[in-house]
Amino acid sequence: MTASPPRIGGLDVESWGDPEDPIVLLIGAPERLSGDWRRSVRALVEAGRHVVLAAGFDDAEDGSTALRRLLTEIPSRPAIVCSDVVLHAVAPALAVTGPALASCLVIVAEGQGTVSPEVEKLLPDLPVQVITKDSGPDPVEADNAALLGFLERQAPREAMLYQAGSDPRTLRDALGCFATGVTVVTTLDEAGQPVGLTANSFSSVSLDPPLILFCLARSSTNVERFRQAQHFAINVLHIGQQPTSGVFARSHADRFQDVAWETWDTGAPILSGALASFECDAEQIVEAGDHLVIIGRVTRARFEPRRDPLLYFRGKYRRLHFS
Ligand SMILES: Cc1cc2nc3c(=O)[nH]c(=O)nc-3n(C[C@H](O)[C@H](O)[C@H](O)COP(=O)(O)O)c2cc1C
């Protein structure tokens, strides 16, 4: 996560995330973001916010004037997240007659954690949330959840729309909202050579009988090999196997060259150390648009209960947040 340095309101500010996303103005964070704030910035960016760090507003008078100028220069009304330590400068900047300069205010309690009546008087119509330090096992995670929940309610992002006939890219973006794991599906070709590709279209189908599926693009160079295969395997990747996912998604002379693999009963390649591997008999193939839905009957599975999965969401690899 690297910051880019735009200039807004005559001030140098640091920002993270996509400049097209709604702005969250972070005020009063340590100038070089320290651990807790950095996690909050990451959570905000991952929730689709453009985080702008505005420092140097500590002085009540000059700080308020500079902040008000900054707010009037920002094209849309930002959500403001500030520490209560700088509230004395932030509140007067927001106290305007006419349209509000911010969509909402989140006060992260580092000091007292209360909003004084004088400050409250300055913010009559602004939705305000005070976040006090949670005492649970992961206070930052809890604070971030409260922060994101409030922003979703008070400053919702504009939803995108797909309709029949729209650009397929928009549909892909819509489908990318569904977070998945990542697998490598494998089989042997007629010559007994291993073939495999990265796929996140894996799904469980039935427990009795034990069925799973994945979808294979008709454009895959391996489509005929999977059509003919009597058996295949699905290898669910763990967080350390992102490079493997990359190799099996790129055209590569021998994708199996640098990965350890073994075979069980059917010969379908099982990647050693995968989070889970499912060996399957080919059960059914359904022709479905530009993909084949390939259904397999699980004959054997092995899984590692303690590792974290590699995740894929909105076109990027991700990791689990929760411990
Ligand atoms: C995270 C991720 C998930 C993917 N999921 C699928 C999938 O479910 N089905 C598919 O056909 N291709 C999927 N792909 C694309 C293939 O891995 C990629 O096109 C690969 O190069 C195909 O190789 P092939 O043409 O040699 O079979 C995915 C790629 C990535 C990076």
The ligand as a MOL file (V3000), in Angstrom:
LIG
                    3D

  0  0  0     0  0            999 V3000
M  V30 BEGIN CTAB
M  V30 COUNTS 31 33 0 0 0
M  V30 BEGIN ATOM
M  V30 1 C -7.6950 -16.2080 -9.9530 0
M  V30 2 C -7.9910 -16.8090 -11.3040 0
M  V30 3 C -9.1100 -17.5750 -11.4790 0
M  V30 4 C -9.3910 -18.1590 -12.7110 0
M  V30 5 N -10.4880 -18.9330 -12.8440 0
M  V30 6 C -10.7500 -19.5540 -14.0010 0
M  V30 7 C -11.8470 -20.4320 -14.1210 0
M  V30 8 O -12.5950 -20.6620 -13.1760 0
M  V30 9 N -12.0530 -21.0500 -15.3220 0
M  V30 10 C -11.2260 -20.8390 -16.3910 0
M  V30 11 O -11.4640 -21.4070 -17.4500 0
M  V30 12 N -10.1740 -19.9790 -16.3230 0
M  V30 13 C -9.9030 -19.3590 -15.1480 0
M  V30 14 N -8.8360 -18.5300 -15.0230 0
M  V30 15 C -7.9890 -18.2890 -16.2020 0
M  V30 16 C -7.0360 -19.4160 -16.4770 0
M  V30 17 O -6.2760 -19.8000 -15.3580 0
M  V30 18 C -6.0650 -18.9410 -17.5680 0
M  V30 19 O -6.8040 -18.4730 -18.6670 0
M  V30 20 C -5.1500 -20.0230 -18.0090 0
M  V30 21 O -4.0680 -19.4280 -18.7140 0
M  V30 22 C -5.8150 -21.0020 -18.9150 0
M  V30 23 O -4.8110 -21.8370 -19.3880 0
M  V30 24 P -5.0780 -22.8650 -20.5660 0
M  V30 25 O -5.6350 -22.1110 -21.7350 0
M  V30 26 O -3.7100 -23.4350 -20.8170 0
M  V30 27 O -6.0380 -23.8770 -20.0200 0
M  V30 28 C -8.5280 -17.9440 -13.8160 0
M  V30 29 C -7.3790 -17.1620 -13.6350 0
M  V30 30 C -7.1050 -16.6000 -12.3920 0
M  V30 31 C -5.8700 -15.7800 -12.1980 0
M  V30 END ATOM
M  V30 BEGIN BOND
M  V30 1 1 1 2
M  V30 2 1 2 3
M  V30 3 2 2 30
M  V30 4 2 3 4
M  V30 5 1 4 5
M  V30 6 1 4 28
M  V30 7 2 5 6
M  V30 8 1 6 7
M  V30 9 1 6 13
M  V30 10 2 7 8
M  V30 11 1 7 9
M  V30 12 1 9 10
M  V30 13 2 10 11
M  V30 14 1 10 12
M  V30 15 2 12 13
M  V30 16 1 13 14
M  V30 17 1 14 15
M  V30 18 1 14 28
M  V30 19 1 15 16
M  V30 20 1 16 17
M  V30 21 1 16 18
M  V30 22 1 18 19
M  V30 23 1 18 20
M  V30 24 1 20 21
M  V30 25 1 20 22
M  V30 26 1 22 23
M  V30 27 1 23 24
M  V30 28 2 24 25
M  V30 29 1 24 26
M  V30 30 1 24 27
M  V30 31 2 28 29
M  V30 32 1 29 30
M  V30 33 1 30 31
M  V30 END BOND
M  V30 END CTAB
M  END
